[in-house]
Amino acid sequence: MQKCAKLMRLSSFLLLFSTFFWACNSVQETPVIVPAPSVELPTVEVSTTEPEAIPTVTEVPSPISVNGENIPLSYYQNELLRYRDSLAGQTVQPTEEEISQIVLDYLVDQQLLAQTARQNGFQAGDQELQERIDQLIGELGSGGALTEWMNINHYDDSEFRLALRLSIEAAWQRDQIAQTVPNAVEQVRARQIIASTQAGADRALNSLNAGADFDTLAWDYSPESGGELGWFPRGYLLYPEVEEAAFSLEPGSYSGIIQSEIGYHILLVIEHEAEHPLTTDARISLQNKAFEDWLAQARSSAQIVINIP
C-alpha cells in the first residue's frame, strides 16, 4: 500500500484535479474554450545583403519517455510547481531530489496506465474532454473562474487538456484493475491473544495448555477488543507471519507463539471458508495490492528513459 499512498499524496492539488473530473455530474451550457496565453515574439532584424537563413527546428527536450512516448518538459516542470505548491505550510519538507522522484514516478505511472487503457480500447476523445471541461465550468461558475484556477495551478489550455486526457484514461485503467478483485475470496476468522513480552505470551500459552478458555484470556490481554480479528483474506494483515499462521491452522485450533514487530501473538482460528464476502475495507486493501502488483509488472516490462539528472 505504500506505493498507492505515495501516489494519492502526490499533492492536494492533484487530488482536487482528479476529483473535479469525476465528481461533476451535469453538462452545462455552451462549451467555453480556455485560450492559451499569448506569447510576444521577439523582433528579429534580417540583413538585406545576405540571404535569409532558413530556421532550424530545435527539438524540445523531454525528461521522460515511456515505451517511446515522450512526456513534455513543460508538463514535468509544471508538475514540480504544483507539487511544491501542495507542500506549502508543511513543517517537514522533502528535498528537491525527493520531490523530483515523486513527480517522475507519478508521471511514469500515469503514462503506463493511460497507454494500457488505449491498448485495451479506451481513449478519451476531444468530445469527452470538452464535456468534462464544460462540467468543470458549471461547477466553478464560469469560464473565467476555470481560467483563474488554471493560471494559479500552472496550466495553459494545451497542457490542461493533456493532463485531463491522461487523468481520464489512467482512471479508467485503475478501475479495470480494481474490478479484478472478486467480491468473495478465501478467508479465515480468527481471534488472538497478544502480549507485549515473551514472558506474557508464555504465561498465556501455558494457561491454554492447562485448559484455560481462549476467549477469556483474549479479553484479559485485550480488554478493548477481546483479540477479535474478524474475517480477513490473504494479503490483508500487516504482519505476514501472523497471517500465514492463521491460514495454516484448522478451525478450532490455536497456534504457538508468533513474534511480530508489535508483540507476541497466539491465534485461534474460528472459521475458514473457501469463499467469504469481503468487507469494504478488505476489498479496498486487495484492490490497492492489485494496483501495486500491476504497476510493478508494468514498470518491469516497460522501456522507461529518464533524461534529467
Secondary structure, 3 states (H helix, E strand, C coil): CHHHHHHHCCCHHHHHHHHHHHHCCCCCCCCCCCCCCCCCCCCCCCCCCCCCCCCCCCCCCCCEEECCEEECHHHHHHHHHHHHHHCCCCCCCCCHHHHHHHHHHHHHHHHHHHHHHHHCCCCCCHHHHHHHHHHHHHHHCCHHHHHHHHHHCCCCHHHHHHHHHHHHHHHHHHHHHHCCCCCEEEEEEEEEEEECCHHHHHHHHHHHHCCCCHHHHHHHHCCCCCCEEEEEECCCCCCHHHHHHHHHCCCCCECCCEEECCEEEEEEEEEEEEEEECCHHHHHHHHHHHHHHHHHHHHHHCCEEECCC
